């Protein structure tokens, strides 16, 4: 046995080990932190809701100042297709989580449309001859309930109403037509095609009806990724239509004035119209006239069962 001298190395090592075990044991015995209560989670949600409301009011204050700066009482819609396309692409790319993209897109569209309406009031004139429920769904999804909705029984009537207005919009089918309503867009100063909706393409879109938006906007506000041309041809037939289908989206109706067809052609890429004309000639058709009647952004496609951002 030893006296009252300092403990040996083995004793010191053993004591340190015991202290460590006691320390670890006390840590392991601590209960895990309790999950937040329902009241706490709801309080967080209330705080977020209040923050969103304050941000919307703050956005309204900025729009009020914008109106004073721009004095947007000019001819033409306050609709800004290029800016909206850019903002929508960024929204889709950053979206994640359990909130459906449909909900985010619709909320964003209603916010933008409402604030646009506050800047310069406008109405949406819709051609319901294709499908009244589908057209109404598209109008409400993209423009909400604040913007007035006016139904028409033909695309021509909807476009004519826009032509007589200060800055209204027309919604017409982008895939079929009974009449060549786009011929009236050829004239200088006439409204033009400024957008194609829905901008975000997906199989289960709740407002999936493809529509063109027709209005007057400033040239600087246009986006020209896809050009829309009014093309009149003679010698039109199904074989020529098949030859053009890989090159462009086409709406065709009979054009008795030229014993052929009036085409609404949506083209993207370089040398756009020249390629279409060459394809028509090679297929046996003759191009009588061509006029640019608008443009729109390239659509953003979200693949089925895939989030736009992981």
Backbone bond lengths (Angstrom), bond angles and torsions (degrees), N, CA, C in turn:
res aa  C-N    CA-C-N  psi(-1)  N-CA   C-N-CA  omega(-1)  CA-C   N-CA-C  phi
1 X - - - 1.463 - - 1.505 110.05 -
2 X 1.354 115.54 148.85 1.439 120.68 178.47 1.508 110.45 -102.29
3 X 1.285 115.34 160.86 1.447 118.95 178.87 1.508 111.25 -80.41
4 X 1.324 115.56 -140.86 1.457 121.39 -176.79 1.529 112.88 -93.90
5 X 1.310 117.26 23.56 1.468 120.75 179.54 1.524 111.84 -73.05
6 X 1.310 117.77 175.83 1.479 122.07 -179.35 1.512 111.76 -62.18
7 X 1.362 118.51 148.26 1.479 120.86 -179.55 1.519 110.62 -66.51
8 X 1.308 115.30 151.32 1.459 120.83 178.28 1.527 111.14 -68.65
9 X 1.344 115.60 169.89 1.477 120.76 178.32 1.521 111.09 -59.44
10 X 1.356 116.98 -43.16 1.470 120.64 -178.86 1.516 111.16 -62.65
11 X 1.357 114.74 -37.87 1.467 118.04 179.76 1.519 110.75 -67.82
12 X 1.361 115.81 -42.64 1.467 119.13 179.62 1.535 110.71 -62.63
13 X 1.328 118.44 -41.74 1.456 123.26 179.10 1.528 110.85 -61.16
14 X 1.333 115.19 -42.82 1.464 119.82 -179.88 1.520 110.97 -64.83
15 X 1.335 117.05 -40.83 1.454 120.81 179.61 1.525 111.59 -64.40
16 X 1.357 115.73 -41.31 1.484 118.84 178.16 1.528 110.49 -63.05
17 X 1.333 116.25 -40.17 1.458 119.29 179.59 1.512 112.48 -63.45
18 X 1.351 114.91 -40.19 1.460 119.23 179.16 1.523 111.42 -65.15
19 X 1.361 116.28 -41.36 1.457 119.78 179.21 1.534 110.49 -63.38
20 X 1.341 115.39 -40.97 1.469 119.06 179.96 1.517 110.78 -63.31
21 X 1.354 116.58 -42.80 1.462 119.54 179.77 1.517 110.80 -63.02
22 X 1.380 115.25 -40.85 1.454 118.93 179.11 1.521 110.61 -63.96
23 X 1.369 115.38 -40.63 1.468 119.52 179.41 1.516 111.47 -64.83
24 X 1.339 117.28 -46.25 1.462 120.67 179.47 1.528 110.70 -64.32
25 X 1.327 114.20 -38.92 1.455 117.28 179.62 1.504 112.20 -63.16
26 X 1.341 116.30 -39.42 1.459 119.14 179.50 1.513 111.41 -67.93
27 X 1.383 115.65 -34.99 1.464 118.51 177.29 1.515 111.36 -67.52
28 X 1.329 115.68 -42.44 1.464 119.28 -178.85 1.520 111.63 -68.14
29 X 1.317 115.68 -24.81 1.461 117.71 -178.08 1.521 112.55 -81.35
30 X 1.371 117.32 -11.86 1.454 119.41 178.62 1.524 110.78 -69.13
31 X 1.282 119.12 131.94 1.477 120.41 179.89 1.528 110.24 -69.85
32 X 1.342 118.22 147.97 1.467 120.82 177.28 1.521 110.84 -62.68
33 X 1.331 116.21 152.81 1.475 118.28 179.69 1.523 111.01 -59.97
34 X 1.288 115.06 139.44 1.467 120.31 -178.92 1.526 110.27 -69.51
35 X 1.328 117.98 139.53 1.471 119.92 176.65 1.520 110.28 -63.91
36 X 1.338 116.22 153.46 1.472 118.23 179.66 1.522 110.52 -62.17
37 X 1.302 115.12 146.32 1.460 120.57 179.24 1.524 110.24 -75.95
38 X 1.320 115.56 165.35 1.461 120.35 176.88 1.521 110.83 -59.94
39 X 1.313 116.01 -37.83 1.465 119.67 -179.76 1.521 110.87 -63.49
40 X 1.341 115.98 -40.01 1.469 119.84 179.56 1.524 111.26 -67.07
41 X 1.329 116.94 -42.74 1.466 120.72 179.25 1.527 110.92 -64.43
42 X 1.313 116.04 -41.53 1.468 119.38 179.36 1.518 110.79 -66.31
43 X 1.334 116.35 -33.12 1.458 119.79 177.10 1.525 110.15 -65.67
44 X 1.343 116.82 -39.04 1.464 120.72 176.38 1.531 110.60 -62.64
45 X 1.332 116.47 -43.30 1.466 120.39 179.40 1.520 110.50 -63.11
46 X 1.344 116.45 -42.69 1.471 119.95 178.14 1.521 110.96 -60.05
47 X 1.319 116.19 -39.18 1.465 120.31 179.56 1.530 110.86 -65.32
48 X 1.335 116.02 -41.87 1.470 120.19 178.20 1.522 110.31 -64.88
49 X 1.341 116.78 -44.28 1.468 120.59 179.24 1.523 110.90 -59.03
50 X 1.322 115.70 -43.83 1.464 119.50 179.08 1.523 110.53 -63.48
51 X 1.352 115.68 -40.25 1.464 119.27 178.45 1.519 112.32 -63.07
52 X 1.350 116.58 -42.12 1.462 119.71 178.53 1.526 111.22 -63.34
53 X 1.348 115.69 -41.38 1.459 119.28 179.31 1.524 110.70 -63.21
54 X 1.322 116.47 -42.53 1.467 119.68 179.13 1.532 110.94 -63.69
55 X 1.326 116.55 -37.96 1.469 120.00 178.69 1.525 110.96 -66.09
56 X 1.343 116.75 -38.86 1.460 119.69 177.45 1.529 110.99 -64.10
57 X 1.330 115.83 -41.88 1.462 118.71 177.49 1.521 111.09 -65.80
58 X 1.339 115.70 -36.75 1.464 119.80 176.92 1.524 109.94 -64.90
59 X 1.331 116.60 -39.58 1.474 120.13 176.80 1.524 109.97 -62.55
60 X 1.326 116.53 -39.65 1.459 120.29 177.47 1.518 111.96 -61.79
61 X 1.336 117.14 -39.31 1.466 120.14 177.78 1.525 110.76 -62.19
62 X 1.347 115.79 -40.01 1.474 119.51 179.29 1.520 110.37 -67.13
63 X 1.335 116.98 -40.89 1.462 120.22 178.07 1.522 110.28 -61.71
64 X 1.331 116.69 -39.06 1.465 120.50 178.09 1.525 110.70 -60.57
65 X 1.330 116.37 -42.44 1.463 119.46 176.74 1.512 111.36 -68.30
66 X 1.340 116.03 -35.29 1.467 120.47 178.79 1.525 110.94 -62.83
67 X 1.327 116.06 -40.82 1.463 120.16 178.83 1.525 110.16 -59.94
68 X 1.322 116.03 -42.38 1.461 119.75 -179.15 1.524 111.13 -66.10
69 X 1.336 116.64 -36.47 1.463 120.06 -178.96 1.526 110.86 -73.77
70 X 1.333 115.53 -47.10 1.465 119.69 -176.08 1.513 112.90 -81.61
71 X 1.352 115.66 -26.17 1.462 120.50 -173.54 1.530 109.55 50.07
72 X 1.328 114.81 61.71 1.460 121.21 -172.47 1.525 112.39 -76.24
73 X 1.310 115.64 55.54 1.458 120.23 171.54 1.526 108.96 -110.41
74 X 1.322 116.18 41.21 1.450 122.35 -176.31 1.512 110.05 -106.33
75 X 1.306 116.93 167.08 1.460 121.18 178.31 1.524 108.53 -68.02
76 X 1.317 115.51 133.07 1.451 119.43 179.00 1.515 111.43 117.21
77 X 1.316 115.41 151.33 1.450 121.31 -179.42 1.520 110.56 -75.04
78 X 1.343 115.62 152.33 1.465 120.82 174.12 1.528 110.36 -81.11
79 X 1.313 117.48 0.59 1.462 123.15 177.56 1.524 109.06 -61.37
80 X 1.353 117.42 134.04 1.464 122.44 -178.25 1.529 109.37 -125.57
81 X 1.332 117.46 87.14 1.470 120.91 -173.07 1.528 113.72 -59.57
82 X 1.328 118.19 -42.60 1.464 120.24 -177.40 1.521 111.15 -64.36
83 X 1.310 116.31 -45.71 1.466 120.89 179.83 1.530 110.76 -64.81
84 X 1.323 117.21 -42.05 1.456 120.10 -179.61 1.525 111.77 -64.60
85 X 1.342 116.63 -40.46 1.463 119.70 179.32 1.523 110.59 -62.68
86 X 1.328 116.64 -42.65 1.460 120.38 179.29 1.527 111.15 -64.53
87 X 1.323 116.77 -43.59 1.461 120.38 179.99 1.524 111.45 -66.14
88 X 1.331 117.33 -38.26 1.454 120.35 -179.16 1.528 111.15 -68.68
89 X 1.325 117.58 -38.63 1.469 119.70 177.22 1.529 110.23 -60.91
90 X 1.324 116.85 -44.22 1.465 119.99 -179.74 1.523 111.07 -65.79
91 X 1.327 117.55 -36.75 1.456 121.06 178.45 1.526 110.94 -63.47
92 X 1.330 116.89 -46.00 1.469 120.70 -178.76 1.525 110.59 -65.63
93 X 1.322 117.38 -40.42 1.461 120.76 -176.10 1.528 112.65 -69.23
94 X 1.310 118.50 -30.80 1.459 119.58 -179.15 1.528 112.72 -92.71
95 X 1.325 118.19 -7.09 1.467 119.92 -175.20 1.524 110.98 -70.71
96 X 1.318 115.87 139.61 1.464 122.61 176.67 1.534 108.14 -155.11
97 X 1.316 115.59 171.54 1.456 119.87 175.22 1.517 113.70 94.56
98 X 1.347 115.57 -170.77 1.459 121.43 -171.71 1.525 113.09 -83.71
99 X 1.339 118.05 -14.94 1.461 119.71 -179.22 1.522 109.64 -69.05
100 X 1.339 118.64 123.05 1.466 120.44 -177.72 1.530 111.87 -60.08
101 X 1.322 115.22 141.84 1.461 120.76 178.39 1.525 111.03 -60.24
102 X 1.341 117.02 -33.84 1.468 120.86 177.57 1.524 110.94 -54.91
103 X 1.332 115.71 -44.93 1.463 120.47 -178.01 1.517 110.91 -64.87
104 X 1.320 116.28 -45.05 1.467 120.60 -179.65 1.526 110.27 -62.73
105 X 1.324 116.27 -45.15 1.467 119.84 -179.38 1.524 111.07 -62.14
106 X 1.342 116.70 -45.11 1.457 120.03 -177.99 1.524 111.38 -65.05
107 X 1.345 116.45 -44.18 1.467 119.50 178.97 1.520 110.33 -59.51
108 X 1.327 115.14 -46.54 1.463 119.43 -179.28 1.520 111.00 -61.30
109 X 1.334 116.94 -44.03 1.469 120.63 -179.35 1.529 111.27 -61.69
110 X 1.325 116.57 -42.92 1.462 119.81 -179.15 1.530 110.34 -65.07
111 X 1.331 116.32 -41.76 1.469 119.54 178.73 1.523 110.51 -60.54
112 X 1.324 116.49 -49.54 1.464 120.54 -177.50 1.530 110.82 -64.22
113 X 1.324 116.79 -46.03 1.464 120.23 -178.04 1.525 111.51 -63.78
114 X 1.332 116.42 -39.85 1.456 119.80 -179.32 1.515 111.21 -66.25
115 X 1.328 116.97 -44.99 1.455 119.41 178.89 1.534 111.35 -68.00
116 X 1.325 117.27 -32.11 1.462 120.38 174.08 1.522 110.09 -64.57
117 X 1.338 115.63 -41.97 1.466 121.14 178.03 1.529 110.87 -62.74
118 X 1.337 116.80 -37.94 1.460 120.70 178.20 1.529 110.30 -63.94
119 X 1.330 116.68 -37.69 1.462 120.33 178.76 1.523 111.95 -66.09
120 X 1.321 115.44 -47.26 1.466 121.09 -177.66 1.525 107.85 -151.31
121 X 1.335 118.78 101.09 1.468 121.57 -175.73 1.529 112.70 -53.94
122 X 1.318 115.58 139.19 1.466 121.41 179.01 1.520 108.74 -148.26
123 X 1.329 115.27 164.42 1.464 122.12 175.73 1.520 109.00 -118.36
124 X 1.327 115.34 156.94 1.462 122.01 174.57 1.520 108.44 -105.67
125 X 1.331 117.03 117.18 1.471 123.22 178.34 1.533 107.96 -99.31
126 X 1.305 117.08 118.23 1.458 121.31 -172.86 1.520 111.50 -114.48
127 X 1.335 115.74 133.39 1.465 121.49 172.82 1.520 108.12 -82.29
128 X 1.328 116.90 109.96 1.462 120.95 -175.99 1.524 112.23 -97.37
129 X 1.347 117.58 9.97 1.463 119.66 -177.59 1.528 112.07 -68.73
130 X 1.326 117.70 -25.52 1.469 120.77 179.16 1.518 110.37 -76.67
131 X 1.343 116.46 -52.72 1.465 122.34 178.41 1.517 107.95 -166.64
132 X 1.318 116.51 110.13 1.455 119.42 -177.88 1.527 112.35 -62.45
133 X 1.347 119.85 -46.35 1.471 118.85 179.71 1.528 112.64 -62.82
134 X 1.344 116.91 -42.81 1.464 119.88 -178.48 1.526 111.33 -66.42
135 X 1.329 117.11 -39.10 1.459 120.27 179.22 1.528 110.76 -68.81
136 X 1.297 116.64 -40.06 1.468 119.55 178.17 1.530 110.38 -64.42
137 X 1.340 116.79 -42.00 1.460 120.26 177.27 1.526 110.71 -58.97
138 X 1.321 116.08 -42.94 1.464 119.85 -179.93 1.519 111.03 -63.39
139 X 1.334 116.32 -44.91 1.463 120.52 -179.24 1.520 111.35 -63.26
140 X 1.327 117.35 -44.92 1.464 120.41 -178.36 1.523 111.45 -70.20
141 X 1.327 117.42 -38.22 1.465 120.85 -179.64 1.526 110.70 -63.52
142 X 1.332 116.68 -42.62 1.462 120.49 -173.78 1.521 114.08 -90.61
143 X 1.342 117.67 -24.30 1.462 119.78 -173.99 1.521 113.77 -125.59
144 X 1.333 117.80 -3.88 1.452 120.54 176.04 1.523 113.24 73.25
145 X 1.342 115.81 -162.55 1.458 122.37 -176.14 1.521 113.10 -107.19
146 X 1.318 117.71 -10.35 1.462 119.82 178.64 1.521 111.24 -73.60
147 X 1.324 116.35 -40.86 1.468 121.36 179.68 1.531 108.97 -71.60
148 X 1.337 118.72 126.44 1.477 121.08 179.94 1.525 111.83 -60.25
149 X 1.324 114.83 140.29 1.473 122.61 -179.38 1.522 108.45 -113.57
150 X 1.334 116.74 125.85 1.467 122.02 -178.74 1.526 108.26 -123.68
151 X 1.324 117.35 121.37 1.461 121.87 -179.09 1.524 110.78 -89.97
152 X 1.338 115.72 141.50 1.461 123.14 175.02 1.521 108.32 -130.91
153 X 1.340 115.46 155.27 1.462 119.60 -175.84 1.519 113.61 -96.96
154 X 1.336 116.52 11.03 1.455 120.60 174.03 1.514 109.11 -157.68
155 X 1.328 115.94 155.66 1.455 120.67 176.95 1.523 110.66 -64.82
156 X 1.325 116.42 -38.66 1.467 120.66 -179.26 1.517 111.26 -60.56
157 X 1.342 117.09 -40.82 1.461 120.78 -179.94 1.524 111.16 -66.56
158 X 1.330 116.93 -39.86 1.462 120.18 179.00 1.521 111.01 -65.31
159 X 1.336 117.14 -43.37 1.462 121.52 179.40 1.524 110.82 -67.07
160 X 1.322 116.78 -38.89 1.471 120.29 178.68 1.527 110.49 -62.93
161 X 1.325 116.95 -39.21 1.469 120.06 178.55 1.518 110.75 -63.19
162 X 1.317 116.96 -38.51 1.463 120.91 178.02 1.523 110.67 -67.91
163 X 1.320 116.54 -39.41 1.469 120.47 -179.87 1.531 111.23 -61.94
164 X 1.315 116.93 -30.23 1.465 121.11 -179.33 1.528 112.38 -88.42
165 X 1.318 117.26 -5.60 1.465 120.90 -174.26 1.528 110.85 -96.63
166 X 1.324 113.99 176.67 1.457 120.81 178.51 1.527 111.84 -86.10
167 X 1.326 116.84 -41.04 1.456 119.26 -178.51 1.507 113.63 -161.51
168 X 1.346 117.32 30.99 1.462 121.10 -179.42 1.523 111.02 -73.50
169 X 1.338 114.87 169.44 1.456 122.50 176.62 1.520 109.52 -117.82
170 X 1.330 115.62 149.73 1.467 121.53 171.52 1.515 108.77 -118.75
171 X 1.325 116.63 139.33 1.456 122.89 173.79 1.515 108.31 -112.03
172 X 1.334 116.04 120.45 1.466 121.16 -179.68 1.525 108.32 -133.54
173 X 1.310 115.64 155.72 1.460 120.29 -178.46 1.529 111.00 -60.48
174 X 1.325 115.75 138.51 1.461 121.11 179.22 1.514 112.39 -98.28
175 X 1.333 117.90 1.36 1.463 119.48 -174.82 1.522 114.15 -124.97
176 X 1.344 117.73 -13.05 1.461 119.13 -179.95 1.517 109.36 -156.41
177 X 1.336 115.05 159.06 1.460 119.92 177.82 1.519 109.82 -162.73
178 X 1.319 114.65 151.67 1.463 120.03 175.74 1.523 111.52 -92.93
179 X 1.319 116.24 -23.53 1.472 121.39 -179.01 1.526 109.43 -135.64
180 X 1.326 117.84 155.57 1.471 120.87 178.50 1.526 111.46 -81.09
181 X 1.323 116.81 69.33 1.458 122.42 -175.57 1.528 112.67 -60.97
182 X 1.322 117.01 -23.69 1.464 121.64 -175.99 1.528 113.37 -73.66
183 X 1.333 117.65 -10.79 1.472 119.35 179.55 1.525 111.21 -61.94
184 X 1.332 116.73 -31.47 1.465 119.11 -179.57 1.530 111.83 -72.19
185 X 1.321 117.54 -12.56 1.462 121.02 178.69 1.531 112.27 -83.38
186 X 1.328 117.25 -7.10 1.457 120.17 -176.73 1.529 112.48 -71.69
187 X 1.310 117.88 -28.47 1.469 121.37 -174.07 1.522 111.32 -68.95
188 X 1.331 116.06 149.34 1.459 120.95 174.23 1.525 109.52 -62.65
189 X 1.304 116.24 136.02 1.460 120.93 179.66 1.511 114.43 83.62
190 X 1.332 117.46 -4.31 1.470 120.60 178.72 1.521 109.73 -77.46
191 X 1.332 117.38 157.60 1.478 118.87 173.18 1.524 110.38 -59.43
192 X 1.311 115.72 159.92 1.459 121.56 -179.84 1.526 110.30 -131.19
193 X 1.311 115.71 163.95 1.465 120.91 171.41 1.523 107.24 -73.17
194 X 1.339 117.03 123.81 1.455 120.23 -175.35 1.530 113.02 -117.43
195 X 1.329 117.78 -11.84 1.467 119.81 -178.84 1.521 109.62 -162.11
196 X 1.319 114.47 161.94 1.466 121.48 172.46 1.525 107.07 -130.11
197 X 1.318 115.96 128.59 1.459 122.43 -178.11 1.528 109.85 -119.55
198 X 1.337 118.51 151.39 1.461 125.65 -1.28 1.520 111.77 -72.91
199 X 1.321 116.09 146.53 1.453 120.49 179.95 1.524 110.64 -72.85
200 X 1.335 116.57 -39.29 1.459 121.56 177.21 1.528 108.15 -92.50
201 X 1.327 116.29 111.62 1.471 121.33 -177.15 1.520 110.06 -91.05
202 X 1.343 116.16 129.45 1.452 121.69 172.41 1.522 107.70 -159.35
203 X 1.327 114.85 157.54 1.460 120.00 -171.01 1.519 112.96 -63.86
204 X 1.331 117.86 -33.60 1.465 120.88 -173.67 1.519 112.43 -106.23
205 X 1.307 117.54 30.20 1.470 120.34 -178.13 1.531 109.77 -64.27
206 X 1.336 118.24 132.36 1.470 120.18 -177.73 1.526 113.51 -72.21
207 X 1.329 117.60 -14.17 1.470 121.36 176.05 1.517 107.57 -130.80
208 X 1.329 115.28 64.71 1.463 121.71 -167.38 1.526 114.60 -82.50
209 X 1.332 118.58 -8.68 1.465 119.87 -177.57 1.530 110.22 -59.47
210 X 1.335 119.11 119.86 1.473 120.26 179.07 1.529 109.79 -71.30
211 X 1.326 116.29 123.55 1.463 120.85 -178.56 1.520 109.91 -134.62
212 X 1.337 115.09 147.99 1.450 121.91 168.62 1.525 108.35 -93.34
213 X 1.321 115.21 144.41 1.461 121.69 172.80 1.523 107.43 -104.01
214 X 1.326 116.17 125.34 1.463 121.96 -177.91 1.518 108.75 -115.47
215 X 1.327 116.79 129.83 1.449 120.54 179.30 1.527 109.11 -167.45
216 X 1.322 114.74 -178.70 1.466 121.20 170.85 1.521 108.04 -107.45
217 X 1.319 116.64 125.19 1.456 120.72 173.91 1.525 107.98 -137.80
218 X 1.313 115.34 164.44 1.460 120.05 178.29 1.525 110.01 -64.82
219 X 1.330 116.13 145.97 1.467 120.37 179.64 1.526 111.64 -56.35
220 X 1.325 116.33 -35.85 1.463 120.23 -178.52 1.520 112.24 -68.47
221 X 1.336 117.23 -17.58 1.467 121.21 -178.79 1.520 112.46 -89.86
222 X 1.319 117.46 -10.84 1.459 121.07 -176.25 1.524 111.33 -76.24
223 X 1.321 115.55 151.91 1.456 121.92 171.53 1.522 106.77 -116.98
224 X 1.339 117.21 132.10 1.470 121.31 -168.55 1.525 112.75 -116.33
225 X 1.325 116.96 28.79 1.464 119.44 179.78 1.525 111.27 -65.45
226 X 1.316 116.98 -35.50 1.474 122.46 175.69 1.524 107.75 -124.53
227 X 1.319 117.11 122.11 1.460 121.31 178.20 1.522 109.75 -93.29
228 X 1.330 116.48 145.16 1.463 121.44 175.75 1.527 108.58 -115.79
229 X 1.316 115.39 125.11 1.468 122.00 -175.04 1.522 110.60 -120.24
230 X 1.313 114.75 140.83 1.458 121.51 169.18 1.526 107.07 -92.95
231 X 1.329 116.32 116.18 1.458 121.22 -176.57 1.524 108.65 -125.18
232 X 1.326 116.26 127.58 1.464 120.66 177.04 1.529 108.63 -108.57
233 X 1.319 114.99 131.42 1.460 120.46 -175.51 1.521 110.29 -132.02
234 X 1.304 114.57 159.14 1.467 120.90 169.03 1.519 107.69 -116.97
235 X 1.321 115.35 154.23 1.454 119.33 -178.63 1.518 113.81 80.14
236 X 1.307 116.75 23.39 1.463 120.99 -178.01 1.518 111.04 -74.51
237 X 1.323 117.29 136.57 1.461 121.49 175.60 1.528 109.42 -154.12
238 X 1.324 115.49 178.56 1.461 120.18 -175.76 1.522 111.99 -64.33
239 X 1.318 117.60 -34.16 1.464 120.48 179.62 1.522 111.27 -64.86
240 X 1.331 116.39 -40.57 1.467 120.19 177.88 1.527 109.94 -66.65
241 X 1.309 116.46 -38.96 1.463 119.99 178.09 1.522 110.96 -60.27
242 X 1.331 116.95 -41.94 1.470 120.41 178.23 1.520 111.45 -65.40
243 X 1.331 117.22 -34.53 1.460 120.28 179.69 1.524 111.94 -68.00
244 X 1.328 116.73 -31.68 1.462 120.52 -177.86 1.528 113.64 -86.73
245 X 1.324 117.40 -21.60 1.465 120.72 -172.56 1.523 114.47 -56.46
246 X 1.357 120.74 -34.60 1.473 118.29 177.98 1.522 113.15 -72.79
247 X 1.336 117.73 -15.70 1.460 121.36 -173.48 1.514 113.97 -96.39
248 X 1.331 117.65 -25.56 1.457 119.67 -173.33 1.527 110.54 -163.72
249 X 1.336 115.47 162.24 1.459 121.23 169.96 1.525 107.96 -88.86
250 X 1.326 116.33 131.12 1.462 120.02 -171.83 1.521 110.32 -132.12
251 X 1.327 115.17 134.10 1.457 122.34 167.12 1.522 106.12 -110.52
252 X 1.315 117.03 125.49 1.462 120.98 -175.74 1.523 110.73 -126.42
253 X 1.337 115.98 137.76 1.461 121.97 174.27 1.524 108.05 -136.31
254 X 1.329 117.65 152.58 1.467 119.40 179.26 1.526 111.92 -58.94
255 X 1.315 115.74 140.82 1.464 122.42 177.73 1.525 107.09 -126.58
256 X 1.325 116.23 92.73 1.460 120.84 -174.63 1.518 112.58 -65.77
257 X 1.346 116.97 -24.35 1.462 119.46 -178.83 1.516 111.22 -62.62
258 X 1.330 116.81 -29.33 1.460 120.33 -178.86 1.527 111.79 -116.96
259 X 1.329 116.32 11.98 1.454 120.15 -177.73 1.525 110.45 49.99
260 X 1.309 115.35 44.73 1.448 119.70 -177.07 1.514 110.97 -154.00
261 X 1.324 116.77 -121.15 1.460 120.50 -177.18 1.519 110.23 -149.73
262 X 1.307 113.70 151.87 1.458 121.41 170.29 1.521 106.74 -103.14
263 X 1.332 116.93 124.44 1.449 122.20 -174.68 1.520 110.70 -112.95
264 X 1.317 115.66 141.38 1.454 121.99 167.33 1.524 105.26 -110.85
265 X 1.334 115.81 110.63 1.462 121.90 -170.22 1.527 109.88 -112.57
266 X 1.320 116.60 125.18 1.464 122.34 176.43 1.525 108.45 -105.16
267 X 1.338 116.02 118.44 1.460 121.44 -171.26 1.525 110.05 -127.77
268 X 1.326 116.17 138.60 1.457 121.28 173.49 1.525 108.96 -124.72
269 X 1.321 116.71 161.31 1.460 121.19 179.78 1.517 112.60 98.98
270 X 1.319 115.92 -177.96 1.468 121.86 -178.65 1.522 111.00 -85.88
271 X 1.333 115.01 157.68 1.479 121.52 -179.18 1.525 110.52 48.09
272 X 1.313 114.72 49.01 1.454 120.23 -168.26 1.515 113.01 -63.77
273 X 1.331 116.33 -61.42 1.453 119.42 -174.20 1.526 111.21 -67.42
274 X 1.325 117.37 -35.61 1.464 120.86 -178.93 1.526 111.25 -59.57
275 X 1.329 116.67 -39.79 1.464 119.97 178.95 1.532 111.46 -65.51
276 X 1.319 116.09 -38.00 1.466 119.99 179.26 1.519 110.12 -67.64
277 X 1.310 117.27 -45.57 1.461 120.76 179.07 1.524 111.03 -59.44
278 X 1.336 115.94 -44.83 1.463 119.56 -179.83 1.527 110.72 -62.65
279 X 1.328 116.96 -41.87 1.461 120.39 179.15 1.525 111.01 -63.96
280 X 1.332 117.62 -39.03 1.454 121.02 178.48 1.522 111.02 -63.99
281 X 1.308 116.60 -45.85 1.466 120.81 -178.90 1.519 110.66 -64.03
282 X 1.340 116.41 -44.12 1.466 119.87 -179.85 1.523 111.99 -64.53
283 X 1.337 116.66 -28.01 1.470 120.42 179.71 1.524 112.22 -84.92
284 X 1.336 117.30 -6.47 1.458 120.57 176.33 1.506 115.48 104.80
285 X 1.321 118.96 8.27 1.462 121.55 179.33 1.525 110.16 -98.12
286 X 1.323 116.32 163.59 1.465 122.71 175.95 1.523 108.81 -117.50
287 X 1.326 115.76 134.10 1.468 121.01 179.27 1.526 108.35 -90.03
288 X 1.317 116.07 116.44 1.465 121.45 -179.55 1.529 112.04 -85.28
289 X 1.332 116.88 -41.29 1.458 120.62 -178.98 1.524 109.02 -161.40
290 X 1.328 114.79 159.66 1.462 120.62 177.25 1.522 108.21 -149.65
291 X 1.326 116.26 135.23 1.457 121.12 179.72 1.520 109.18 -143.77
292 X 1.324 115.63 136.09 1.458 120.74 177.13 1.524 108.94 -74.00
293 X 1.327 116.83 125.21 1.472 120.66 -177.06 1.529 112.43 -120.89
294 X 1.320 117.12 14.32 1.450 119.70 175.32 1.512 113.05 148.31
295 X 1.311 115.21 -174.03 1.466 122.07 178.61 1.519 108.73 -163.48
296 X 1.317 115.06 165.11 1.467 119.07 179.56 1.522 109.69 -157.41
297 X 1.326 116.00 173.63 1.455 122.32 -178.21 1.526 110.83 -79.96
298 X 1.321 115.10 153.37 1.458 120.39 171.58 1.524 108.81 -67.13
299 X 1.306 117.15 134.07 1.455 120.79 -176.68 1.534 110.92 -71.69
300 X 1.311 115.42 150.67 1.464 122.51 179.21 1.523 107.39 -97.48
301 X 1.325 117.09 117.21 1.462 121.36 -176.19 1.524 110.74 -99.91
302 X 1.322 116.41 128.64 1.462 123.12 174.53 1.525 107.10 -108.57
303 X 1.343 116.58 122.35 1.448 120.42 -176.95 1.535 111.11 -69.73
304 X 1.340 117.88 152.67 1.473 120.20 -179.64 1.523 111.85 -59.66
305 X 1.332 114.35 141.41 1.478 121.81 175.49 1.511 113.71 59.69
306 X 1.345 115.66 23.96 1.460 119.11 177.72 1.505 110.10 -130.75
307 X 1.326 115.28 137.23 1.446 120.32 175.43 1.512 108.46 -76.66
308 X 1.355 118.25 145.28 1.461 119.71 177.90 1.520 112.51 -64.39
309 X 1.321 116.80 -19.41 1.476 120.23 178.12 1.519 108.48 -145.24
310 X 1.341 117.34 127.83 1.471 118.78 -179.08 1.509 110.85 -65.62
